[in-house]
Amino acid sequence: MITILRELVQSFLTFLERVGLLVRFALRLAAILPLGLLRPRPIIEQVYNTGAMSLVIIMTCGLFIGMVLGLQGYDLLTRFGSEEYLGTATAISLLRELGPVVTALLFAGRAGTALAAELGLMRATDQIAAMEIMAVDPMRRVVLPRFLGGVIAMPLLVSIFIVVALFGAQLVGVEFFGVDSGSYWSQMRSAVELSDIREGLVKGLVFGVACSLIAVYEGYNAVPTAEGVGRATTRTVVISAVVTLILDYILTALML
Amino acid sequence: MNNQSGPAAASAAAAQSPSIAVLRDVHFAVDSGKTVFSGLDIEIGRGVVTAIMGPSGTGKTTLLKLITGQVCADRGQVVVDGLDVARLNRKKIYALRRRMGMLFQNGALLTDLDVFENVAFPLREHTRLPERLIRTIVLTKLHAVGLRGAADLYPQQLSGGMGRRVALARAIVMDPEILIYDEPFAGLDPISMGVVLRLIRSLNDALGITSIVVTHDVREISQIADSSFIISEGKVVASGTTAALRDHPSPIVHQFVDGLADGPVPFHYPAADYHEQLLGGQVFA
């Protein structure tokens, strides 16, 4: 019993230590943020690497999630004879929840792992040490542009995901099941408010900060071995997914 | 009256000193508790090629990390060009490192940049030179290592020896005062090894810099080193010219210089009795 208790306390202390290190890392990034913004080119390159390179997976998943929403929504709404609300139901669920959450999970799996693996390999092949020896701060030169690239890309990816998903839902609801196209779009336009869009974008931004921070932290601090880099990428996905869902609950509670 | 003070004064005074790096009574242990150095004393001469040698795992690379300020000694003093490395803040450490160049064992080239950009990297980070001048400097340095024609290649397209030479061009692009080489001959074929060997000596003489070479290739380094140190069990066990090391009475120096499999540094890692273990049926999980 005492052993279990001791292990629990030890695990909790380890958790606190990791959180502390992550916060210190985030503060360091915040401190060098103005310097990083003076050189926009590497940031733009990273928006391309994390954002544009994730477009295919984001759009494909968005299309199918929209189509599933169209199917499920149509099935449910026809039970109440209100299938004309399909557009509204789909839009609100996508804007408030599914859009930012699913995009963040996909981002963690595609761009987050790529960031963590890239930084981990840079550490393992002494590229980060080489920068330090060349008197170049790797946090400013390597980590900050990648972090900012992820933060900027996420709300853009969320927007694209939602637009494609709405098209997918329209494809199933209007084109396959024959829901009136005018009702689909007009009901959506009248019911969706600016606050719904704001909620989606704020969540996208917050998830972008969280997922990018976790990815660069795990990659930068990876143990410089093949196994260490593998662990860093796995941790990136797992921690990002859990943190995204926890933050989603907190943000939803705050913005309702 | 001398108005200079602080690091500038220290550096000016150090410029007169025959030693560029001095390690006094350095003690260092890694996180796992293993002692790497226990009272290490080394004085590295200015403007010469100094070899740091020793069996694997004796802390040769750690010594370089101490000199470059990547790690701090637990006890003792590391003074580089008159500056106590442990007392420098990040800004001053970076200022000191700008006067150093380092060749990593694996080259450590930035894989997302081509050869030209790798060599230009320190210039772009630390200077505001016009593009035309950067191009001239980079091509000059690449020419010095014989790879001007490889400027457009990426690190993945280079052989081990070529990568090492590109890293050397990058290390000298800021015209450093100290050039540090970490195992520069590891994994190189005889031709590449000869090329790198000649480059170390010729760059040292042509640029008037100080070269510190960490290696365990005794035969190769003896051709170019002005002085050598052999480290073992956390201390310097021998120092002097390569010829002096060859005649050194210490059995460990004799074993190392002559490349003997057994001696004070045992061939076998400490283990239980061989026969007992074979007959005892102990199964490793």
HADDOCK unambig.tbl for C-alpha pairs under 7 A between the chains (distance, minus, plus):
assign (segid A and resid 125 and name CA) (segid B and resid 108 and name CA) 5.95 0.50 0.50
assign (segid A and resid 126 and name CA) (segid B and resid 108 and name CA) 5.21 0.50 0.50
assign (segid A and resid 127 and name CA) (segid B and resid 108 and name CA) 4.87 0.50 0.50
assign (segid A and resid 127 and name CA) (segid B and resid 109 and name CA) 6.34 0.50 0.50
assign (segid A and resid 127 and name CA) (segid B and resid 110 and name CA) 5.98 0.50 0.50
assign (segid A and resid 130 and name CA) (segid B and resid 108 and name CA) 6.29 0.50 0.50
assign (segid A and resid 133 and name CA) (segid B and resid 97 and name CA) 5.97 0.50 0.50
assign (segid A and resid 134 and name CA) (segid B and resid 97 and name CA) 6.35 0.50 0.50
assign (segid A and resid 134 and name CA) (segid B and resid 98 and name CA) 6.23 0.50 0.50
assign (segid A and resid 134 and name CA) (segid B and resid 122 and name CA) 6.56 0.50 0.50
assign (segid A and resid 135 and name CA) (segid B and resid 94 and name CA) 4.60 0.50 0.50
assign (segid A and resid 135 and name CA) (segid B and resid 97 and name CA) 5.69 0.50 0.50
assign (segid A and resid 135 and name CA) (segid B and resid 98 and name CA) 5.87 0.50 0.50
